[in-house]
Amino acid sequence: MSRKVAKRYIVHGRVQGVGFRAFVEYSARPIGVRGWVRNRDDGHVEVYAIGTAEQLSEFEGHLWRGPRFSEVRHVHATEDNIDSGVREFEIRY
């Protein structure tokens, strides 16, 4: 079994008010990624994700694509600590 890692993503562009959080949740579940997504006050979207390197690579591709009416300009990814309390993927408000 591959080792789990955690990453935090900040997604820049037109990513609020276009269904981005629902898109991220919908994309994460079939890949098997756990974590959360939320809007930030600065207009960006923050994503915390746990999975294998392969899962997170596939997941990051979805973040770059975004839903139909979004316009992703940049995805900044940093490694993070694994939060063992995160059991599924959810939208945080």
N, C-alpha and C positions, 0 to 999 in steps of 0.2 A: 504494500500500500504506500502511495506517495505521501510525503510529508506535507502537512497543512501549513500554509503561510497566511498572513493577513496584510492587506493593503488598504490605504486610504486614498481616495481619488477626489480631486476637486475638478469639476467639469465647468468649463467656461464657454460662454456663447449665449445664444437664445435657448435657454434650457428651463425656464420657468414659465408656466402658463401654457405649455404645449404637450402635457401628458408625459413628461420625462420620467418622473418618479414611478408611475405605473409601468412604463416601458421597462425601466431598470428592474423592478420587481418581477415582471413577467419574463424577462430575459434570464435572471439569476436562477430561478427555481429549476428549470429543466437541466441546467448545467450542474446543479448541485452546490451552488455557492450560497453560503449563509452570510447574513449581515443586515445592513440597513441603508436607506437613502433618505435624504432630507434636503429641503431648500434652505439656503443660507440667506441672511439679511442683505448680503452684498450682491445678490442676483445670481450667484453660482449655485451649483448642486454639489453636495458632499455625499460620498458613498464610502461605506466601510464594508469590506468583503473578506471572507475567509474561504479558502479552497486550496487545491493543489496549484502548483505553478501553471500547469496546463489549463486547469479550469479558469484561473484568473486571467490568463492570456486570452482565452476565448471570450470571457466576460468583458475584458477591456475593449475588445473589438466592437462589442455591442454599445459600450459607452461612447466610442468614437462615432458610431453610426447614428445613434439616437432615433427617436420616433420621427414620423413623417414631417412634422412642422417645426422641428428643432433645427438649430444650426450650431453644431459643436465646433468651436474654434480651437480648443486646447483641452487636454486631459492631463492633469498633473498627478502623478502617482508616487506615493512614498510607502515604504514598508512600515508596518505597525505591529504592535503586540497582539496576540490572539486573546480575544475576550471569550473565555470559556462559557459565559452566560448566554451567548448568542446561539440560538438553536435553529433558526430559520431565517428567511429573508423578509424584511418588513419595511413599510413606509413609516417614517417618523415625522411627526408634525411639530 
